[in-house]
Amino acid sequence: MKTISEMKKTAIKKDFIVDNLMKSNGLYCLVARPKVGKSLLALQLADSVANGTTFLGFKTNPSPVLYISTEMSSTQLLERINKMDLQLNDTNFFVEEQEINQRKLNLMDLKLVFKEFSEEINGRLVIVDMFCGIDTYTNSDLSNYQDMGQKVIPKYREICKEYGLTILLIHHLNKSNTTLGSTAIDGSVDGIFTLKTDNNLKDKIYLEYESRDYQGQELILKRNNNLKFEISEFESNDLNTNILIFLNYAIKHKEFTFTCGTITSELNLSITPSTFGKLLRKNIDNLKKEGLLIEDCRVGKERKYHAYYEEPIQEDLNMHS
């Protein structure tokens, strides 16, 4: 047995790549639809870590970065780096690219690159752009749960452990705005970043983050003239897209009982039931202002909610004229 004092003496302090977002030796995934800005955000992260500057307001632990590109050539990468005015140089940023007409990059050959990057350059962050562009020699099916959870993702975890690396895998969202392929991809990584545009405001971008080690985050972003992402000045109480979809559903149905699982499934929301539950509780007051009352009516172990919508009374401005 150990006492609290004894545990404190032997506890290992958590090391991080990005404070409250990415831990050392962790495995993460960044997902988005095409043209939303996955690679741009990844390059911005690389720049922040390489130079030890903040990433979207989060502190970083400086380290050289290895960028593995399976789709963009060196010319395309340099164009983006220059456009974004990133401060990457020969000592803090390294690229391994898929050569035209060469065989597909594979983890077996890349191990030599990881070894050199880790032991000779002392690098700690690897960005793989794209996840599907790397051959793992596992004859795996992207949509097969066991293949992803027991074959592919463990291969990357082995690399993280063997070379002391944190790896970010860049991947696609499908048409339903969920991670392309098996749900095992989401469930097997340490954290997942989801980048999405607003359906109504195209310059409004959401970055949702879920992790087993850190508190979930939801940031509203915009891109500046250099294509870099910044925290948007949109009001913080502006309703989340998923909550807005739920509100529109409530306006139509007026009164109903639901669980987070049933409502996320019925509305095909691009978040997990647990995350929706957190968003719902966070927006109770905002929804009330819009005329939607939510009551918690837990039944046994099942957490149910009762929703009742009534058109909010708008104050007549002429009353005070």
VOMILO-237948 format. One line per 10 residues: number of its first residue (from 1); their letters; for each residue x, y, z of C-alpha. Coordinates in Angstrom, 2 decimals, m for minus. Layout:
N
NUM) a) X,Y,Z  ...
***
This chain:
321
1) mktisemkkt) 0.00,0.00,0.00  1.02,3.60,m0.57  0.07,6.81,1.16  m0.73,10.03,m0.69  2.70,11.38,0.27  4.42,8.29,m1.11  2.47,8.52,m4.37  3.48,12.17,m4.76  7.15,11.20,m4.40  6.97,8.55,m7.11
11) aikkdfivdn) 4.46,10.24,m9.45  5.82,11.17,m12.86  5.00,14.72,m13.88  3.03,14.83,m17.14  5.10,16.11,m20.03  3.39,17.83,m22.93  3.83,18.95,m26.53  0.91,21.38,m26.35  m0.30,22.15,m22.84  m3.83,20.81,m22.18
21) lmksnglycl) m4.04,19.41,m25.72  m1.21,17.01,m26.61  0.93,14.98,m24.23  4.38,13.56,m24.93  4.40,10.08,m26.52  0.74,10.56,m27.41  m1.20,9.65,m30.55  m3.72,12.15,m31.95  m5.92,12.63,m34.99  m6.98,15.78,m36.85
31) varpkvgksl) m10.06,15.30,m39.04  m11.95,17.59,m41.41  m13.71,17.63,m44.76  m11.64,18.50,m47.86  m10.60,22.17,m48.26  m11.45,23.13,m44.66  m7.81,23.62,m43.70  m6.42,20.44,m42.12  m2.94,20.87,m43.56  m2.90,24.61,m42.82
41) lalqladsva) m3.75,24.00,m39.18  m1.15,21.21,m39.00  1.55,23.50,m40.42  0.55,26.21,m37.95  0.90,23.67,m35.13  4.31,22.66,m36.50  5.42,26.29,m36.52  4.25,26.86,m32.95  5.97,23.75,m31.57  9.13,24.28,m33.62
51) ngttflgfkt) 9.51,27.80,m32.23  8.01,27.29,m28.77  5.26,29.86,m29.37  1.61,29.51,m28.36  m0.78,27.51,m30.51  m4.25,29.11,m30.49  m3.46,30.40,m27.02  m2.05,27.11,m25.66  1.55,26.91,m24.45  3.87,24.62,m26.42
61) npspvlyist) 7.02,22.72,m25.47  9.61,23.57,m28.18  10.81,20.70,m30.34  11.87,20.06,m33.95  8.97,18.78,m36.07  8.91,16.06,m38.73  6.24,16.54,m41.40  5.42,13.45,m43.48  3.58,14.46,m46.64  1.86,11.88,m48.81
71) emsstqller) m0.06,14.36,m51.00  1.77,17.71,m51.13  5.13,18.13,m52.85  7.98,20.19,m51.41  6.98,23.01,m53.77  3.41,23.03,m52.48  4.58,22.89,m48.87  6.94,25.81,m49.39  4.17,27.85,m51.02  1.97,27.38,m47.97
81) inkmdlqlnd) 4.80,28.03,m45.52  5.64,31.27,m47.30  2.01,32.35,m47.62  1.45,31.74,m43.89  4.72,33.50,m43.03  5.82,30.58,m40.84  9.23,30.75,m39.15  10.41,27.27,m40.06  14.09,26.61,m40.76  16.74,23.92,m41.28
91) tnffveeqei) 17.06,23.19,m37.54  13.42,22.96,m36.47  11.45,21.52,m39.41  12.05,18.40,m41.50  10.03,16.85,m44.32  9.65,13.32,m45.62  7.54,13.31,m48.79  5.98,10.81,m51.13  8.03,10.95,m54.31  6.16,10.88,m57.61
101) nqrklnlmdl) 6.09,7.43,m59.25  7.70,5.88,m56.16  6.12,3.19,m54.02  3.77,4.27,m51.25  5.44,5.42,m48.03  5.32,2.65,m45.44  5.89,2.42,m41.70  8.65,m0.17,m42.07  10.92,2.15,m44.06  9.85,5.20,m42.05
111) klvfkefsee) 11.19,3.64,m38.86  14.69,4.62,m39.96  13.46,8.20,m40.41  11.80,8.18,m36.97  14.97,6.82,m35.39  17.15,9.52,m36.94  14.65,12.26,m36.10  14.39,11.15,m32.48  18.00,10.21,m31.66  20.03,12.62,m33.78
121) ingrlvivdm) 17.74,15.64,m34.06  15.97,15.22,m30.69  12.61,15.77,m32.34  9.39,14.92,m30.52  6.47,15.77,m32.82  5.60,13.96,m36.06  2.72,15.05,m38.32  1.45,12.46,m40.82  m0.42,14.12,m43.69  m2.33,11.89,m44.63
131) fcgidtytns) m3.21,8.88,m42.47  m4.49,6.92,m45.48  m1.31,7.64,m47.42  0.89,5.40,m45.28  1.13,1.66,m45.92  1.18,m0.31,m42.65  1.53,m3.74,m44.29  m1.45,m5.05,m42.34  m3.87,m5.73,m45.23  m6.34,m3.66,m43.25
141) dlsnyqdmgq) m9.77,m2.30,m44.10  m10.30,1.33,m43.08  m13.92,0.57,m42.12  m13.13,m2.56,m40.12  m13.17,m1.96,m36.35  m10.74,m4.76,m35.48  m8.31,m3.84,m38.27  m8.09,m0.22,m37.11  m8.21,m0.89,m33.38  m5.99,m3.97,m33.23
151) kvipkyreic) m3.66,m3.68,m36.23  m3.14,m0.16,m37.60  m3.39,2.18,m34.59  m1.21,m0.12,m32.41  1.54,0.17,m35.07  1.66,3.92,m34.50  1.55,3.48,m30.73  4.61,1.23,m30.94  6.47,4.00,m32.77  5.43,6.59,m30.17
161) keygltilli) 6.75,4.37,m27.40  9.92,3.16,m29.12  11.14,6.58,m30.25  9.53,8.86,m27.66  7.39,10.64,m30.25  4.00,12.29,m30.32  2.21,11.65,m33.62  m0.64,13.60,m35.20  m2.49,11.73,m37.95  m4.39,13.86,m40.45
171) hhlnksnttl) m7.54,12.20,m41.76  m10.88,12.91,m43.47  m14.44,13.36,m42.25  m17.09,11.52,m44.24  m20.31,13.01,m45.63  m21.97,12.55,m42.23  m19.25,14.65,m40.58  m17.86,11.70,m38.65  m14.37,10.24,m39.00  m13.98,8.34,m42.27
181) gstaidgsvd) m13.81,4.60,m41.65  m14.20,2.75,m38.38  m15.08,4.40,m35.07  m12.05,2.54,m33.69  m9.89,5.36,m35.08  m11.54,7.87,m32.73  m11.60,5.44,m29.82  m7.99,4.30,m30.11  m6.19,7.66,m30.16  m5.48,9.88,m27.14
191) giftlktdnn) m7.33,12.85,m28.56  m9.14,13.94,m31.69  m9.35,17.40,m33.25  m12.37,18.02,m35.50  m12.26,21.04,m37.79  m15.56,22.12,m39.37  m17.03,25.14,m41.12  m20.32,26.70,m40.09  m23.16,25.82,m42.48  m24.41,29.41,m42.46
201) lkdkiyleye) m21.26,31.46,m41.91  m18.41,30.16,m44.06  m15.80,32.34,m42.37  m16.71,30.81,m39.02  m14.77,27.63,m38.23  m15.19,25.28,m35.28  m12.36,23.30,m33.71  m13.74,20.64,m31.38  m11.36,18.62,m29.25  m11.97,15.45,m27.24
211) srdyqgqeli) m9.34,13.67,m25.15  m8.94,11.00,m22.53  m6.29,13.07,m20.70  m7.48,16.67,m20.96  m10.70,18.62,m20.75  m12.61,18.89,m24.00  m12.34,22.16,m25.91  m14.52,23.97,m28.40  m12.94,26.93,m30.16  m14.43,29.28,m32.73
221) lkrnnnlkfe) m11.80,30.22,m35.29  m11.29,32.37,m38.35  m8.47,32.59,m40.89  m6.50,35.78,m41.38  m5.06,37.07,m44.66  m2.06,34.76,m44.27  m4.38,31.73,m43.94  m3.40,31.27,m40.28  m6.11,30.36,m37.80  m7.00,32.79,m35.02
231) isefesndln) m9.51,32.77,m32.19  m12.60,34.49,m33.60  m14.27,37.48,m32.02  m17.68,35.85,m32.47  m19.56,36.13,m29.19  m18.73,33.29,m26.83  m22.43,32.69,m26.15  m23.09,32.13,m29.85  m24.80,28.75,m30.05  m22.74,25.78,m31.16
241) tniliflnya) m23.76,24.29,m34.53  m24.95,21.02,m32.95  m26.97,22.89,m30.32  m28.47,25.07,m33.06  m29.56,21.95,m34.98  m31.11,20.63,m31.77  m32.92,23.96,m31.19  m34.41,23.89,m34.69  m35.59,20.32,m34.03  m37.19,21.45,m30.76
251) ikhkeftftc) m38.96,24.37,m32.46  m40.53,21.89,m34.86  m41.52,19.25,m32.29  m42.42,21.61,m29.39  m42.33,19.00,m26.59  m40.47,15.69,m26.34  m38.32,13.46,m24.11  m34.89,12.30,m25.21  m31.49,10.91,m24.23  m28.21,12.28,m25.58
261) gtitselnls) m27.68,9.01,m27.44  m31.04,9.01,m29.20  m30.93,12.69,m30.16  m27.37,12.61,m31.56  m28.33,9.56,m33.61  m31.66,10.96,m34.84  m30.16,14.33,m35.78  m26.95,12.73,m37.11  m24.85,15.12,m35.02  m21.10,15.04,m35.59
271) itpstfgkll) m20.23,14.63,m31.89  m20.50,11.87,m29.31  m23.49,11.64,m26.93  m21.29,12.48,m23.93  m19.98,15.63,m25.63  m23.51,16.65,m26.61  m24.56,16.20,m22.97  m21.81,18.59,m21.86  m22.79,21.13,m24.54  m26.44,20.86,m23.56
281) rknidnlkke) m25.76,21.54,m19.87  m23.43,24.39,m20.80  m26.11,26.03,m22.99  m29.17,25.57,m20.72  m29.45,29.31,m20.07  m28.81,30.26,m23.71  m31.52,27.83,m24.87  m33.93,29.20,m22.27  m33.49,32.68,m23.77  m34.49,31.17,m27.12
291) glliedcrvg) m37.67,29.70,m25.60  m36.48,26.12,m25.02  m36.73,24.73,m21.48  m34.76,21.57,m20.65  m35.51,19.48,m17.56  m33.34,16.64,m16.28  m35.59,13.64,m15.59  m33.18,10.79,m14.85  m34.89,7.37,m14.76  m32.78,4.80,m12.95
301) kerkyhayye) m29.34,4.68,m14.58  m30.62,6.27,m17.79  m30.32,10.04,m18.00  m33.31,11.45,m19.84  m34.24,15.03,m20.61  m37.62,16.62,m21.21  m37.72,19.51,m23.67  m40.49,22.07,m24.01  m40.40,24.89,m26.54  m42.48,28.06,m26.35
311) epiqedlnmh) m41.96,31.03,m28.65  m40.06,33.64,m26.61  m41.90,36.90,m25.96  m40.21,39.72,m27.79  m40.31,43.03,m25.96  m42.23,45.66,m27.91  m39.73,48.47,m28.40  m42.57,50.92,m29.06  m43.69,50.58,m25.43  m40.80,52.79,m24.35
321) s) m41.02,55.34,m27.14
***
